[in-house]
């Protein structure tokens, strides 16, 4: 879950920059879709076996990533809503940045690893 979340976050950020620079390719779309599917699968697995604390942290990450993913798709398709731009959405993606390490910290604590 940690790896898949971080990979999806990174590829979303890259996609938004590439869309903004008008260099987003079909290969980029495929790579992001693969990361999205992997992330979705890991998230679904976590829902079946992770403790409530981890689920709450992962839900916070998921809310941001899913929202930004939807925006990126709309922008890529030319169907963006008012205020959605490839230049502005990466700023919203920054909301995930403190949530990712917090989720990792909670996961590590669940494994008995304390820093």
N, C-alpha and C positions, 0 to 999 in steps of 0.2 A: 504494500500500500504506500509506504513512504517513497520508494523508488518510482512507482507509477505516478504518484502525485507530482513529484518533482519533475519528472520527464514531461508530463502533460503541461505543467506550468511553463517550463522552458520552451517547449515547442509552440505553445500559444503566444508567448512573448515574441518569439522569432517570427511567427506567422503575421502578427500585427505589424511588426517592423517591415516585413517584406511586402505586405499589402500596402502600407503607407508609401513605400518606395516604388510601388508598382512593378515588383519583380517576383511576385508570388506565383509559383508554378504548380502544375498538376502533381509533380513529385512532392512538393511541400504539402499539398493537400492530403496526399496518401499517407505521408509520414505522420501528419497530425491526426488523421483518422485512426491510424494504427495505435498511436499513443492514447487517443480517446477511448478506444475499445479496451485496451489493456487496463487503463485506469478504471473504466466502468466495471470490468470484471473483478479487479482487486477490491474495489469499493463494495461490490455485491458480496464477495467472499467475506470481507471484514464484517459486514452486517450480520452474518450468520455465526461468527465466532468471537468477535472482539468484545471486550468489556465495554460497558456504557461510557466510561470516560473517553475511551478511544473513539467510540462512535460519535460522541459529541464533538470532539476535536476534528474528526474527519468530515463531519457534516458541515462544520464551519468552512473548511477548505473547499469542500465540494460546492457549497453555495456560490463562492466566488468563482471557482473555475468553470462551473456550468454556465453561470451568467456571462462571463467573458467569452466563453466558447460560442454561445448563442449570438453575442454581439459580433464576434469575428466572422461568423458565417453570414450574418446579414450584411455586414460591410463588404465582404468578398462578393456577395451576390448583387450588390448595389441596392439593397433593400434596407439600409440603415435607418434607424429611427432618429428623431430630432436629438441632436447632441452627440450622436454616436459617430465618431471619426476614428480612423486608424491611428491618428496621432494622439487622440485623447484617451482611448480605451486602455493603452498600456499603463496609464496612471491609475486607473481603477484596478488593474491587475496587481498593483503593488499591495492591495489589501491582503492578498494571499501570502505575501512574503513573511510577515511575522507569524502567521498561522501555521505555515509549514514546519518551522523549527519547533513550535509549541506542540504540534501533533507528534513529531518525532520524539520530543522529550517525554511525552506521556507514554508513548509506545515503549521507549527504553525503560521507563520506570516500571511498566507492567512486566517487563522481562527481568526486573530486579537490578537494572543498571542505573546507578545514580552517579551523577557527575558532581 
